[in-house]
Amino acid sequence: MIAFIKTISIILLVYYGLKFILKLAAPYIMKYFSKRLAARFDVNFSNTPPQNNAQKKEGEVTIDKVPSKQKSSNTVGQYVDYEEID
């Protein structure tokens, strides 16, 4: 019976001890993970070219991506449906 009480008290002591330590360490753990996430975010988005909107004149047109030239397999032409009017 004493061994059972001793085991239960050790389990409760470890549980509440870990709970207390994690409460104290939680801000530092969150700060660590947020710094890692911010570093990963910077690496992923640092390769994008800078937007130079200030250098463009009003009404100036720029093309960032040239569309690929794919030939249409439809050689018949465009179909137009006409409706008769009385």
C-alpha positions as CSV (number, residue, x, y, z in Angstrom):
1,M,0.0,0.0,0.0
2,I,2.9,2.4,0.8
3,A,4.5,1.7,-2.6
4,F,1.3,2.6,-4.3
5,I,1.0,5.9,-2.5
6,K,4.7,6.6,-3.2
7,T,4.2,5.9,-6.9
8,I,1.1,8.1,-7.1
9,S,2.9,10.9,-5.3
10,I,6.0,10.7,-7.7
11,I,3.7,10.8,-10.7
12,L,1.8,13.8,-9.4
13,L,5.1,15.5,-8.4
14,V,6.5,15.0,-11.9
15,Y,3.2,16.1,-13.6
16,Y,3.0,19.4,-11.6
17,G,6.7,20.0,-11.9
18,L,6.6,19.7,-15.7
19,K,3.5,21.9,-15.8
20,F,5.2,24.6,-13.7
21,I,8.5,24.5,-15.8
22,L,6.6,24.6,-19.1
23,K,4.6,27.7,-17.9
24,L,7.9,29.4,-17.2
25,A,9.6,28.2,-20.4
26,A,6.6,28.8,-22.8
27,P,7.5,32.4,-23.7
28,Y,11.0,31.4,-24.6
29,I,9.9,28.4,-26.6
30,M,7.4,30.6,-28.5
31,K,10.0,33.2,-29.2
32,Y,12.4,30.6,-30.5
33,F,9.8,29.1,-32.9
34,S,8.6,32.5,-34.1
35,K,12.2,33.5,-35.0
36,R,12.7,30.2,-36.9
37,L,9.4,30.8,-38.7
38,A,10.3,34.4,-39.6
39,A,13.7,33.3,-40.9
40,R,12.1,30.7,-43.1
41,F,9.6,33.3,-44.3
42,D,12.4,35.7,-45.2
43,V,14.3,33.0,-47.1
44,N,11.2,32.0,-49.1
45,F,10.2,35.6,-50.1
46,S,13.6,37.3,-50.4
47,N,14.0,35.9,-54.0
48,T,11.1,38.0,-55.3
49,P,12.2,41.0,-57.4
50,P,11.5,44.4,-55.9
51,Q,8.5,46.3,-57.1
52,N,9.6,49.6,-58.6
53,N,6.2,51.2,-58.9
54,A,7.7,54.7,-58.2
55,Q,9.9,54.6,-61.3
56,K,7.0,53.9,-63.7
57,K,5.3,56.8,-65.4
58,E,1.5,57.1,-65.4
59,G,0.0,55.2,-68.3
60,E,3.2,53.2,-69.0
61,V,2.6,49.6,-69.9
62,T,4.9,46.8,-68.9
63,I,4.7,43.1,-69.6
64,D,6.2,40.9,-66.9
65,K,5.5,37.5,-68.5
66,V,5.4,36.7,-72.2
67,P,2.6,34.2,-72.9
68,S,3.7,30.9,-74.4
69,K,2.8,30.4,-78.1
70,Q,0.6,27.3,-78.3
71,K,-1.0,26.4,-81.6
72,S,-4.7,25.6,-81.4
73,S,-5.7,22.2,-82.6
74,N,-9.0,23.6,-83.8
75,T,-8.4,24.3,-87.5
76,V,-12.1,24.6,-88.5
77,G,-12.6,28.1,-87.2
78,Q,-14.9,29.9,-84.8
79,Y,-18.5,28.7,-84.5
80,V,-21.1,31.4,-84.3
81,D,-24.7,30.6,-83.6
82,Y,-27.3,32.8,-85.4
83,E,-30.9,33.2,-84.4
84,E,-33.6,34.2,-86.9
85,I,-35.7,37.2,-86.1
86,D,-39.3,37.4,-87.4
